[in-house]
Amino acid sequence: MTALPLVGVSACRQELDGHVSQRCSEKYLSAVSLDAGAIPMMIPALPAPLDVAALAEKLDGLLLTGSPSNVEPHLYQGPASVDGTAHDPARDGTTLPLIRAAVAAAVPVFAICRGLQELNVAFGGSLHQRVFDLPGHFDHRMRRDVDSAARYRVAHSIAVTEAGLLASIWGDDSSRLVNSLHAQAIDQVAPGVRVEAVSPDGIVEAISVRDAPAFALGVQWHPEWPRPLEAHNQQLFAAFGAACRARAAGRGRTAQAAE
């Protein structure tokens, strides 16, 4: 019997009252367990770098989560951030090299919100730091004037790229409705990265790594919430889970029979 795949889930480093903790919202862990059919394992964002090659070798999948923090702009040669912008250099130092190691090792990667931005930066792309300041663009940020459930409301449609990875998962290239909770977004798409979907105002809403040896998809919206998941969001986790199981099976990982 093939073992359940092991999926690493990125965490954020946070300090409160002098105590440092690692944080990962339960909604991501639940989506990996319930919708991808895998075992989630948090990957800490530590100041001292992890051995990402050794970590990638042990994983059957990698989920990159959203976060209140933004990728530091020096990592994509961007201008300095506006005062008060939240950053997490320990997360940047963990996820960016881990993304490259995971893709190279054929570990399936699914990137959400900040994760999509990390995926783009990891391969040489750049970001808009404040989409709401750009002429002709929506305000894609999370609303603060509504309750938590309403913050994940459907916000706009996306146009799906024909014959791409996203279209293959959904079985067509028609539009879908998605939520929107981000301030940053992709500016220059990284070399080797394919645009999979865009919003009506031209913001890149999904990308894939063109020559990746395994599943490598990023989405700008939050498919993991609210529950129950919309069918098209559930399909994303199902496709990711299938790729993770294929890697686990290919590596010969087997579960011990219950005694």
N, C-alpha and C positions, 0 to 999 in steps of 0.2 A: 504494500500500500504506500503510495507516495505521500510524504509528509506535507503538511500545510507549509506554503512558502513563508519565509521570514522577510518582512518588509521593514526597512529602516525609515523612521519618520523624524524629520528635522525638528529640533527644539530651539527655543529662544533663551538667551541668557538675560536674567533680570535681577536687579539688586534692589532690595527694600530693607530699610532700617539696618543697613550694614550686613545683611545676609544675602548671599547670592543663591539663586535657584534656577532651575531649568524648567521651562514652561512649554507645554504642548496642549492645545485645546483638545478635549475628549472627542469632539465631533470628528476630527481626523482619524483618531485611533479607532473609533466606532466604524467609520466608513471602510477602513482597511479590513477590519474584522468581519463586518456584516455584509459589505457590498463587494469587496474584492476577494473575500474568502481566504484571508491570510492572517498571519500572526504579526501584530505591530510591535515594534521595538523602538523606543525613543533614542535618538542619537543626540548626545549633549553637544552644546556649543561651548567648548572650553577654550580659554585663552591660549593654552599650549596646543599646537596642532595635533590632530589625530593622524594615525597612519592610515590614510584614506585608501591606499591600494589594498592593504590587508583587510580593511573593513568591507570594501566593495566585493572582495573575493568571497566573503561569508554571507553576503546578502542575496536574496532572490528578487528584491525590488527596492526602490527608493521613492518615498513620497516626500515632496517638498511643500511645506505648509505656507499659509498666509501668516502675516505678522503685522503688528502696529508699526514696526520699524522699517526703514528704507535702506536699500543697499547704499553703502558709502560711495559718493560720486567720484572719488579719486580712483576707484576701481574700474571706471569706464571713461576716464579723462573728462569728467563733467565739471561744471563750475561748483564752487563751494555751496553747501546747503544753506537754506534760510535758517536763521537762528530759531532754535526750538524744535528742529526736525529730529525725530527719534531715529537712532542708529543702533546697530548691534554688531560691532566689529568681530566679536567672537563667532557669531553665526556666519558672517561673510567668510571668515577665515576657515570655517568648517565646510560650508556647503559648496562654495565655488570649486575648490579642488576635488571635493567628493563627487560633484556632478561630472567633471571630466573623467575621473577614475571610473565611475559607474558606467558611463556611456562606452568608454573604451573596453570595459570588461563585459559588455553585453548584459548589464543589469538593467531591467526595465525601469524607466523613470517616469513618474507622473508629477508634474509641477503645478501648484495652485497659487494664484495671485502673486505674492512676493516670490514664490517659487518660480513662476514663469519669468519674472524679471531676473532672477538669479541664473536661470537656464540661459537666457539671452546674454547676460554679462559674462558668464563662464566661457562662452565661445567667441567673445570679442565684440558683442553688441553694446549699445548705449541706451540710456533711459531719459525720458522726460521726467523731471522731478515733480512738477506741479501742473498736471493736465488742465486743471481748472483755470490756470492763468493763460492758456493758449487760446488765441482767437479762433472762433468757429467750432469749439469743442464743448461737449457736455461737461457738467460737473459730475465726475464719476465717483466721488467720495461717498462713504457711508453716511447716511443721514443720522444726525444726533437728536432730532426733534421728534422721534417716534420710538416705540418700544423695540426691544431687541428682535422680536419676530419680524416686525415690519422692515427692519433694516436689510433683510435678505429678500425683500420683495423683488419681483421681476422689474427690471429697469429699462431694458431696451432689447432690440433684436440684434442678431449677428448674421453676417453673410458668410457662408462656409465656402472655402476654396474647393473648386471642382477637382475630383480624383485625388484628394489628399487623404491623410491618415484619418482626420476627423470625419470626413465624408464616408470613408470605408467603415468606420465604427457605427455610424448612424444609418448607413445604407443609402444615403443620398447626400446631395450638397445643398439642400434647401435651408432656409433660415431657422433659427431657434430663438427663444426668449431666455435671457439670462439676467442674473442680478449684477450689481456693480457696487464695489466697496473699496476703491483704490484711489490713491492720489498720484502715484507714479504710473508710468506706462512705458512701453517700448518706443524708442525714438528710431535709432538705426538698428535694423535687424542684423544679427551676427552672420558672418560668412558661414555657409553650410546649414543655416537655419531657414526653414520654409514657413511662410505665413499660412496658417490653416483657417483663420476666420478674422473678420474685422467688424467693428461696430459701425453704425450709420455715420458717425463723425470721423471715421478713418482710423480709430485706435485699434492696434493689433490686439485681438482677443484670444488668439490661440496660435501656437507655433509647434513645429516638430523639428527634430534634428534629422536632416535629409539622409545622411548615409549611416545613421546609427545602426549597429548590428541587432538591436532589440528595440522594443517599444520605448519611445522618448517623446512625450507630449506635454505641453504646458498650456494651461488655460488661465485667462485673466479673471474670470468670475469664480464664484465659490460653489462647486457642484456638490460639496459634502453637506450642505445645509440649505434650507430646513429639511427635516425628516417628516414624513417619508419623502425620499428623493424623487424629483421629477424623472420620468422614464429616460429622457436623453442623458441626464446626469448619472443615473444608475448604470447606463450602458458604458460610460467612461470607466467607472470602477470595475465593471465586469470585464472589459477589455484589458485593463491593467492587471487584474487578478489572473486572467488567462495567461498573459505573458509571464507573470511571476511563477505560475505553476509549471509552465513550459521550461523555464530556467531551472526550477527545482528538480524536475524530472530529468532534465538533461545532465544534471550534475550527480544524479544517482542518489539523492537524499531520500531515505525511506523511513517511515515511522516504525517504531517498535510495536510489535503486536502486544495487545493488553494481555496480562497474565491472569 
